[in-house]
Amino acid sequence: MSANDKYLEGKGALITGGASGFGRGAAYALAEKGADLVLVDINEELLEETSKKVAQKTGRKVVPILCDVSKSDQVKSMAKQAYEELDNIFVVFNNAGIADQSLRPITKVKEVDWDRLMDVNLKGQWLVMNSLLRKMKKQPFEPLAGKVICTSSLGAFTLSPVLPAYCISKVGVIAMAKIFAKELAPKITVNSILPGFHTTGIYLNSEDLIKTMMKAGNITLPLGRIGTVDDVVNLFMFLVSPASDYITGQYFIVGGGLHI
């Protein structure tokens, strides 16, 4: 084993949307590199199950915290508990999100659906960042005190006509990450990942739903397959590793060539 195989030993990581999908995949990968974890999710049953499985497989400390990231009081309480459970939080994976399930055009989106999408996907990430950053900036690690990765979406570029509120919220995530990157340099890096079509809970773990949405948007994938969780986690792990220490304020597309 090379010296840097456990480069997150002694460091903590917090993942929102940590019970499933990219969050769950990242939890296993971070723990394998030595990190202790706080997993945050709104699905209590799945959160408990994932936390136990990651802890059992990796031997790391894994703390589940139930939290709706769109609620500021819950986020403040979550952040307080997270720092009580872990000595530090070096990695934040700002990953919780929901998608339009109605597949309505922008002229037919209901206000309640618009508000919920913006509250979770955009405001939620902002609340989580602000709840953690004061302590993160004071952490004694060098050369960086911490790293933040935000989950946006390739929908921010493709602007699917049947996912309008979702796409707009994810454009906002890219902008927010860039502004935070400027604000937090040089102590904390902030980057965003833009997944394309991957079989995760946001698509009800259904390839059929993805294919329906692709057909509605007249979308084809140059690399010829729907993405996996690992396709995103591999990029995520590069961004939390020392190999990316000179990268901030950037967005990275993982979409099988969809954006071409």
Stockholm file with secondary structure:
# STOCKHOLM 1.0

chainA/1-260         MSANDKYLEGKGALITGGASGFGRGAAYALAEKGADLVLVDINEELLEETSKKVAQKTGRKVVPILCDVSKSDQVKSMAKQAYEELDNIFVVFNNAGIADQSLRPITKVKEVDWDRLMDVNLKGQWLVMNSLLRKMKKQPFEPLAGKVICTSSLGAFTLSPVLPAYCISKVGVIAMAKIFAKELAPKITVNSILPGFHTTGIYLNSEDLIKTMMKAGNITLPLGRIGTVDDVVNLFMFLVSPASDYITGQYFIVGGGLHI
#=GR chainA/1-260 SS CCTTTTTTTTCEEEEETTTSHHHHHHHHHHHHTTCEEEEEESCHHHHHHHHHHHHHHHCCCEEEEECCTTCHHHHHHHHHHHHHHSSCCCEEEECCCCCCSSCCCGGGCCHHHHHHHHIIIIIHHHHHHHHHHHHHHTCCCSSCSEEEEEECCTHHHHCCTTSHHHHHHHHHHHHHHHHHHHHHTTTEEEEEEEECSBCSGGGTTCHHHHHHHHHHTTCCCTTSSCBCHHHHHHHHHHHHSGGGTTCCSCEEEESTTTTC
#=GC SS_cons         CCTTTTTTTTCEEEEETTTSHHHHHHHHHHHHTTCEEEEEESCHHHHHHHHHHHHHHHCCCEEEEECCTTCHHHHHHHHHHHHHHSSCCCEEEECCCCCCSSCCCGGGCCHHHHHHHHIIIIIHHHHHHHHHHHHHHTCCCSSCSEEEEEECCTHHHHCCTTSHHHHHHHHHHHHHHHHHHHHHTTTEEEEEEEECSBCSGGGTTCHHHHHHHHHHTTCCCTTSSCBCHHHHHHHHHHHHSGGGTTCCSCEEEESTTTTC
//
